Amino acid sequence: MDNLLEFLTWALTPGAGVLAYWLMENVPALAALEARLKRLVAFGLSALIGVLAFLAMVGMGYQPAPADWRAWVEALFGVAAVAAGLSQILHGLLKL
């Protein structure tokens, strides 16, 4: 990745899952979780990372800001759902 826009775009989609599972393996408190809880936490972390990347993209002017509160809710829900869903697909492909 050559610049911030490329990193944020990556973190918005498949990178959210990669980063979440990296955290799950390298942060002792997260690594010690029971398997089912670990999966749920990874799901939430992926969604959070995706949302943070989206907010950074809006803040940096790479992505236009949603027009009103409904558009914000829809955008954040969409980003969280895609990031979390992709994390599970990646996890399944790489680890299972």
N, C-alpha and C positions, 0 to 999 in steps of 0.2 A: 504494500500500500504506500502510495506516494504522498498522500495528503490527508488532511482531516476529513474532508468530504468522503473520500473512499473508505476510511475507517468507520465513520458514522453510518454510511450506507451498509457496510458489512455488518456492523453491530446491530443495525436495525432488523436484520433478517437472520441469516444463518449464524452470524457471529454471536448473537445473543445466547443461543444454545451452547455454542463452543465455549464462550466465557463462563456461562453458568456451570457447565459440567467441569470446567477447569477449576472453578472455585470449589465445587463439591468434592473434588479429589485432593485439593491442596490446602484447604482451610480445615484444621483438625476438628473443630466443633461440627462442621458440616459433614466431614468424612465419617464421623462417628455415629451419625444418625442411622436408625433402622431403615431398611431398604424401601419400604413403602413411603415413609415420611421423607426420605431423601429424594424420592421421585417427585413428590408434591412440592418440596422446597425448590428443586431444580426447575420445575414448571413455573413457579412464581418468580424465581430469580430471572429466568429467561424473559418473562413478560416485563419485569421491572427494567431490565437492561435495555430491551427494545424501546420501552416508553422513554427512558432517559436519553437514548440515542435520538429518538424523534424530537424530544424537547430541545436537545442541543442543536439539532438541524434547524428547527424553527428559530431558536435564539440567534444562530449564526447567519440566518437569512438564506440558508440553502433550500429550505422548504417553506412555502407560504403558510402563514398562520391560518388556522381555521377561522371562519367568519364569525361564528357565534358559539354559545355554550353547547348547543346540540352538535355542532360540527366538531367541537373539541372532544366531546364524549364519544362520538362515532369514530373519530380518528384514533383516539387513545385506545378504545376497545379493539379496533381493527389491528393496530400495531401490536398490542399485547397478545391478541389471539394468534396472529401469524407467527410472532416470535416464539410463543410457547408451543404452538403446533409444530413448527419447524424443529424446535429443540428435541421434541419427542421422536420425530422422524430421523433426525441425525443420530440420536442416541440408539435407536433401534438398528440403524444401518451399521453403526460403528462398534457397538458394544454387545448386541444381542445376536 
